[in-house]
């Protein structure tokens, strides 16, 4: 097994989680994709609230 997660609970961390070298970061969404999604959703909620109370 991998490392120990915390000193209080002594939970064994699986080896593939402890060694995250196998994660291909090129397949993960980049920062701007996540920000565009969050800002777009927030803008939609604000527009919905304004349209309901205007």
C-alpha positions in Angstrom: 0.0 0.0 0.0 1.0 3.6 -0.3 1.4 6.3 2.4 -0.6 6.8 5.5 -3.4 9.4 5.3 -3.3 11.4 8.5 -2.0 10.3 11.9 -5.4 10.2 13.6 -7.2 7.5 11.5 -4.2 5.6 10.0 -6.0 5.0 6.7 -3.9 3.3 4.1 -3.7 5.2 0.8 -3.7 2.9 -2.3 -0.4 2.9 -4.3 -2.0 4.4 -7.4 -3.3 7.4 -5.4 -0.1 7.9 -3.5 2.0 7.9 -6.8 0.0 10.1 -9.2 2.7 10.0 -11.9 0.4 8.1 -14.2 -2.1 10.9 -14.6 -2.0 12.5 -18.0 -2.6 16.2 -17.4 -3.1 16.9 -21.1 -6.5 15.2 -21.0 -7.7 17.3 -18.0 -9.7 20.4 -18.7 -7.6 23.5 -18.5 -8.2 26.4 -16.1 -10.0 28.7 -18.6 -12.5 26.0 -19.5 -13.5 25.6 -15.9 -13.6 29.4 -15.3 -15.8 29.9 -18.4 -18.2 27.3 -17.2 -18.4 28.8 -13.7 -18.8 32.4 -15.0 -21.4 31.3 -17.5 -23.5 29.5 -14.9 -23.3 32.4 -12.5 -24.3 34.8 -15.3 -27.2 32.6 -16.2 -28.4 32.5 -12.6 -28.1 36.3 -12.3 -30.0 36.8 -15.5 -32.7 34.4 -14.4 -33.1 36.2 -11.1 -33.3 39.6 -12.8 -35.9 38.4 -15.3 -38.0 36.9 -12.5 -38.1 40.1 -10.4 -38.0 42.8 -13.0 
